[in-house]
Amino acid sequence: MTSVEDQRTDVSPPEPDAGFDVTTLRGRRATRRWERTSIGDVFERLSWSYPNEVALTGDSGEPQFRSLTNCEADQLANQVAHALAAQGLQPSDRVMMFCDNSIEAFVTKIGVAKAGMVVAPMNVNLAPDVLKHLVQLSEPAAAVVDADLWPRVAAVIEEAGVPVVATILTGGGECVPESLPWSSWVGSQPITEPDVEIHGDDVWELLFTSGTTSMPKAVMITHHSTQVAALSMAVSLTRGLRHECDVRLTVFLPMIYHVGDQPFPFGALMAGGQVHLGRGMTAPRVASALHGHRSTALFVGSPQFAGDLVEELEAHPEFDVSSLTVVVYGWGAMDPSTIERFQAKAGEDLTFVGVFGQTESIVCHRFWPSKWPEVHRATAPMTNYVGVPSPMLASDVVDEQGRSVRGRPGEVVYRSAVMTPGYFRNAEATREAFRGGWFHSGDSVMVDDMGLRYLVDRYKDIVKSGGENVASMRVEAVIATHPAVQRAAVIGLPHPRWGEAVTAVVILRTGCEATEEEIITFARERLAGYETPKAVVFVDAVPETVGKVQKYRLRQDLKDLYEGGRS
């Protein structure tokens, strides 16, 4: 790699007569290098403060890229931008990615942003029909893929005629025919900054909704939105540190195609810190990484995985996680005992923070169990308190007429600088989402007497059974406390008597047994009669995307369960 000093000598200074506008006070556009907001500038800016500090580490891809300094990452991102332009792509062209976590994949995203293009990363676990829909929607001009994942997407890409320009050599897979290994693709390109006009309101990424209720939509993400989301989360990730640049974040959840890339990797980087981008999320791998990288922050994902992780840490006393200062979680309430067990390993100052947001607006609510300990101890894990909106987020809870409601469930709505401009090529869904001057989340939330919010359910997942509304998340939380249950998903299925019958889909823990009647009895002892499942279906796996169950697929697969007269 060229030194940071050599790189800077290749950058031409701005022209002194650049047409400065010193009279217009409204409607300005900051597009020049010295003033613009561009997510592609993240490593270039860091190269002026911490050029030789390690910014990214990983455990997949080619070995020479598994640890990069800020300067090295910036140079590689420049080469990605030049490689795309050399193949005829223009600003605003979409670049499809079918990749899991790797340093090469993350740097590719930055390079696409530098080029003024739009990255369209796709969930590697999606079914072929969904992938086909996303390719047709986004119309990518090129694709970058992981070698080991190519077989999953080959037919879709080949049918669409999308050229694969580079293959990231992961998992022992081979280079896609007629493409280049990623290292060769970028290797001959210049390391200088591409000359592209970029504005903070330009879209740099299309992130696809999780598709838990229907086909995914393409959420447009701007440079400005990502930067504000990152700075917002940087505050939480750096708590407890003497210097914010000491943050060392470990994350194994997919950051290439999930909205978590906005607050987490970028949040740590914009504090001047380091990110370990792991791949293949298992408790042993995460525990080893926390120890080996002396991590200060962890995005653990679900409370269920947090429980698995602390069990792993307890089984391996040689793992030292005393450097850990903050654990961020979501998708459910954290069991108080899990926090206590983590603190026994990492120290009593370890702070947990629950976040609640979505792809369209990821500035997030926050709930600190340590700030509201009485509420947490009295309600978790049955009730998922999500706390209060970030100070950067205006959020109300409203009824169907858009009026504020308290003391009963309503829909949580948002206003924020961290907000999508809309759904790409879907004006109807965009108008519906932004009706009344707020973004409508589709989440049902209650506000308690203290002003704290707790999540009731996704509106589309509420089960309407016998004239009662049943929160599927509440039933799931109860069933998940059964010692034999690893995971539970609750759905409503057509029923001749109840309209919809509360139905539990359950994965048992390895080596454990339980009958349908045992699960139903367990639930009945803890829930109202109308909340108790009418049936339990045992499965080995559920369709999911980034930790979220695709309930619409379960409803399709099990729609005839009660047709045979089952009560």
N, C-alpha and C positions, 0 to 999 in steps of 0.2 A: 504494500500500500504506500502511496505517496504521503509525505508528511503534511500536516495541516498547513504549514507555512507555504509549501509548494502549491497546495491546492488554491490558496488564497491569491497567489500571484497570477493564477489563470483567470480570475474573475475581473472583468473590466469594470472600472469605476463608472458611476452614473454620469451622464452628460450634464454639464452645469446649466444648460439652457433647456431643461426638461419640461418646460411649459408649466411652471408652478402657478396654480390658481390660488390667489390670496384674497379673493373677494367673495367667492361663493361660500355661504354658511350652511346651506341645506342641499341635500341630494348629492353629496360628494361620494366618490368611489376611490378607496385606498387600494391601489393595485400595484404600486411600485415596490421594489424589493425592500426599501428602507421603512415601509409603513404597513405593508400588507399583512393580512392574517392568512396563512397557508399552512395546513398541517404537514405539507411536504418540507417545511423549513425547520421541523423540530430538531433534527440532528445538526443541521447547519448552525442554528442558534446555539446549541449546546457545545459545538466545537470551539466557540469563543470563550466559554467558561471552563469546560472540562474536556478538552480535546482528546486526551489520552486515558480518560477514565473509562472503564468497561461499562457499557450501557446495556448490552443484551447478552444473555447466555441461553443456551438451549442444549437439547440432547438428541436432536434428530437432524437430518440433512447431511451435507458434506462436512467432514470434520473441520476444515479450515474456516467455516463460518459459525462455529458453535460458541464463539466469544468474540464480540466486536466492541471496539471503542466508539465513542460518538463520531469521531472523525472518519473511521473506517465505515461505519454505517451510512454516513452521509455520502461518502464517495460511491459506495455501492448503489445507493438509491439514485444518485445522478446517472450512473451507468444504466440502471433499469429504464429511466426516463429516456435516455438517448437510444437505447435498444428498441423501445416501442416506436419512437419517432422514425427511426431508420427503417422500420417495416411499414411505414406509411400511415400510421395512426395519427389522428388529429385530436386536439383538445375537445373534450366532451365525449369522445369515443369510449365505449365501455370495454373493460378488460375483465373477463370472467376468471375467477380463481376457484379451483376445486382442490383445496389444500387444508390440512390440519396444521397445528402449531409447528413452526420452524422459524429460524432466524431469516432464512431466505424468503419465506412467505411474508413475514412482517415487513421486511425491507422492500419487497415488491410493492406492497400497498403504499409505502411512502414514495417510492419512485413513480407510481401511477399518479399520485397527487402532485408531485413535482411537475409532471408533464401536462398538468391541467386536464387530465383524463379522469375517468370515473371507474373505480374498482367495483366489481360485482362479485363478491365472494359468496359461494353457495355451500349450504350445509351438506357435509359429506355423507350424512346418513339418510338423505331424502330418497324417496322412491323414484324410479325412472319417470313416471308420469308427471310428478311434481317438478323434477329437474327440467323436463321438456317444457313445461309451462313457464318456468323462470327464464329459460334461454329464449323462448319466443318473446317474452315480455321485455327483456333487457337488450336483446339483439347485440351480443358482444362482437367486437371486431377481432378479438384475439383471446386466447386462454393460456393460463399458466396452471399446471396440474402437478400433484404429487405422484411420483412413480408408482407407489404401492396402491394408490387410490384410483388410478386410471381405469382399471377394469370396471369399476362401478359406473363410470360416466362415459365410457368410450362410445357406446352406441348412440347416446344422446348428442354428443358433440359431433360425431361423424355424420349423423343424419342432418344436423343443422349446418354443417359445412364450416364450423368455426375453426380457424387454424390454431393449433397448439404451438406456441412460439418457444416455450421453455418447459422443461421437466425438472422439478426439484427431486433429487435422488434420495428418496426416503424409503425406509423399510425394506431395503434390498431389491426394490423394483427396478425395472429397466426403463431406459429413456423411451418416451413415446416416439414411434416412427415419424420421421420428417420434422421432429423438433430437436432442439439442442439441450444438453444438460445446462442447468441454470448458470453454473460457473462459466461455461463457454459462451453462453448467450450474452452475458454482461462483460466478459473478460476483455473484449476488444474495443469496448466503448470508452469515450473520454470521461474523466471524473469531474469535469467542470459542471457548474450549475446550468441547467437548461434555461434558455431565455423565453419564458412563457408568462403572459399576463394572467394573474390570478387575483380574484377578489374573495373576501371572506364569505360572501353569500353564494359563491359558486358551489355546486354539489360535487363532492369528491368521492362519495361512496353510496352505493345502493345496498342497504341491508334488508333482508327479507324477513317478514314477520314469521313467527314460529309455526304458523299454520296449525294451531291446536284446534281450531274450529272450522277452517275452510282452507282453500288454496292461499298460499302466502301472497302478501302484497309487497311491493318494492318501496321501502321507506327511503326517501332522499335525505342524505346527511351532508351538511355544509361544513366547510373549513371552520367557520366561526363557531358553530354549534359544538364541534368536537373539542375545540380549544377551551371553551367555557366549561364543558362537562369535565374535562381533564383537570382544570384548575380547581373546580369545585371538589372533586374527589381527592385531589392532592392534600387538601386540608385534613381529611380523615386519615389518609394513608401515612402521614408524617407525624401524627400525634405521638407524644411521648419521646420524640427524638430531640437531641440537643441541636442538631442541624438538619434541616429538611432534606439536604442533599445526601444524607446518610441512609435514606430509605432504600431497602432492598426487597422488592416485591416478588413473591413466588405465585405463579398462576398456572394451573394445568387445565382449567376449563378452556374450551376453544375460543381463542381470541382473534382468529382470522375471519370467521364468518358470523360472529355473535357481537351484539351491541356492547358487551363487556369490554371490547377493545377501546371504547371511548373513554370511560372513566379510569380504567385500571392501568394498562401499560402506559398510555399517554399521561395519566395522572402522575405516575412515578417518574417518568422521564422529564416532565415539565417541572418537577421539583429538583432535577439534577441527579436523580437516583439511578438505580439499576433494576432491570427486570429479568427474572428467570422464567423463560417460556417453556414449560414442560409439555410433554405429549404423552397421552395414554394415562388418564387419571385413575390411579389406584392408591389406596392408603399407603402401601409400602413405598411407592415412588415419591409421593408427596412428603412423607415423613423424612425420607433420605435427603430430599432436596432442601427442606427446611434446615436440617442439620448441616448439610454440606455447604450451603450458601449463606449461612448465618442470617437467614431472612428476618426482616423486621415486620413485614406485612404479608398477609395471606388472604387471597380471595378464595374461600373454601367452598362457595356454592351453597348446597343445601345443608340444613341441619342434620339430615340423615348421614351425609358423607362426613360431616364434622364428628359425629359419633363414631364412625368407623375409624377415622383418623386418630382420635384420641385413644382408642383401643390399641392401635398400632404403636403409638408412642409409649403407652404404658407397658406394652410387651417388649419394648426395646429401650431399656434405661440408658443405653449408650448414646442415644440420640439426644443431643443438647439443643433445646429450642428456647433457651433463656433470652435470646436476642429478640424474640417475637414481641411486638408491642400492640399490634392490632390484627384482629381477624374480622373480615367482612363476610356476611352471609346474606342469603335471600331465599325466597320461595317457601317460607314457612317460619314458624316460631322455634327458637333455639331452646332446647330443654335446659333448665337451670343447672342440672347435674352435669351436663356436658361442659358448660362454662367452668364450673368448679374443678372438674378433672383437668381441663386445659390449664387453668391457673396453677394447679398443683405441679404441672410440668414446666410451665413457662414463667411463673411468678404472679403474684396477686395484682400487679399493675397491668396485666394483659387486658385489653379492652375489646369487647365484641361490639359490632355495630351491624344492625340489620338494615338493608336497603330495599327500596321498593320503587321500581320505575318500569319503563318499557322502551322498546326500540325507538318509538316516536319521540319520547321525552325522557332522557336518562340522567337528568340532574338529581332525581331521587328524593323520596322521603327517607328519613333516618330514624331508627329506634335504637337507643342505647339501653340495654338491660341494666347497666350500672347507674343510669340517670333516673330510671323509674323502677327501682328494684321491687317495690311492693306490688306494682302492677304486673311485672314480669313473673314473679313467684306465684302470684295468685291465678294467672291465666295461661302461662305457657306449659306445655306445647299445644294445648287445645285451641287457644285463640291466637291468631297471628297479628299481634300489634305491629304496626309499621311506623308509629311515632308521629312526627311532624314533618311538613315540607322543608326541604332545604331553603335557606334564606334567599336563594336564587330562583325559587319556585313559588308562584302563586297557585294555590290549589283549594278548590271548594268541593263540597259534596252536595249534589243537587238531585231534585226529583225529575220526572219525565218532562215537566214544563220548564226546567232550568232554574227552579227556585231552590235556594239554600235549605237544606234539611239537617236537623240534629235530632238525635234520639231514635232514629230509624234508618235503615239502609238507604243509600242513594248512590249515584254514580260519581266517582271522583273525576274532576276535570282540572285541566292545567293551563297555565300561561307561563312562559319562560323564554329566556334567550336560547336555551337548549331545547329546540323544538324543530321537528321536521317541517319543511315547506309543504309537504304533502306526499301522496303516493304516486310514484312515477306512472304516467299514462293511465291514471284512474281518477278522473275529476269527480265522479259521483261519490266514491268512497271518501275522498278528501273533503268535499262539501259536507257530507254527513258527519265526519269526525270533528269538523271545526264549527258546527252549528252554534249559534248564540255567542260567538266570539271567544269560545274556549275549546281546547282539545278534549274530546270525550274519550276516556280511556277504555270503557267497557268493563271496568272493575267496580264491583259493589263494595262500598266501604261504610263503616259506622264511625261517628265521632262521639267519644265519651264525654263525661262531665268535665274532665280536665283538658279537653281539646285534643286529646290523642286519638289517632285514627287506627282502626284495625280492619283488616281485609276480611270481608265476608266471603266473596267468591267472584269469579268471572261471571258476568250476567248470563252468558251463554251456557255456563256450566251449572247454574242453579237448577235443581230438580223440582219440578212442580208435581207434587204427589198428593192426591186426595184433597186438593184445595190448599195445601200448605207448601210454602217455599222452603226447600232444604238446601243448605249450603254444603256443597260437596266437599269443600276443603275442611270443614269442621268434622264431617264423618271420617274423612281420610286421616285426619290427625288422631282421632280416637283409635281407629283400627291399627294405625301404625305403632301404637304403644303396646300392642299384644306382643309378647316375647317371641312368638314364632314368625311374626310378619316382618319381612324386609321392606316391602313397599305396597301401598294400596292406592288404587284410583277408583273414584266413585262417579258413576254416571247415572243418568235417568234413561230407562228403556220403556218403550210402549207397553202398556198394561191395560187389559180390558176393564179392570175395576178402578185402578188408582190413576189412570191417565198416564203417568210415568211412575215406574217403580225404582226406588233407590236400590242400586246394584253395585256391589263391591267387586272389583277385579284385584286379585291379591297375588303377590309373589311371596313365597315363604323363604325364610332364611335357610341356607344350606344346612342339611342335617336335622331340620326341625319338621314337625308334623302338626297339623291342625285340621279339623273337619269344618265343613260349612256351618254346622249347628254350633260348634264351639265359637267361631268368629261372630256369628249372629248374637249368641248369648252374651258374649263379651261386650259387644256394642250396645245391646239393649240395656245392660246394667249401667251404662254411662250416657246414654242418649235418650231423647224422647222417643216414643213409639213410632211417630211418623218419620223420624230421622233414621231409624234402624233399617239396615239393608234387608230387602225381601229375598235376596239371593247373593251368594258368593261364588265367583268364578275363579278358580285357581289357574294361573298361567306361569310359564317360565320367563316371559318377557312381555313388555308392553311397548307399543310404538311410541317413540319419543323423539324430541328434538331439543338439544342443549338442556337436558334435565327436566323438560316439561313433557307431560304425557299428551299425545295427540288423541284427545278424547273423541273427536269426531270419527276417527277410525275405529275406536272401540265400539262406539254406538252403531256404526255400520256393520261391524263384524258380528255383533251380538243382538241385532235388532229383533230377531225372531225368538229370543230366549223364552218369552212367556207365552208364545203362541200355542204351545201344547197343553195349556191348562195349568201350567205351573203357577202356584199361588204367590 
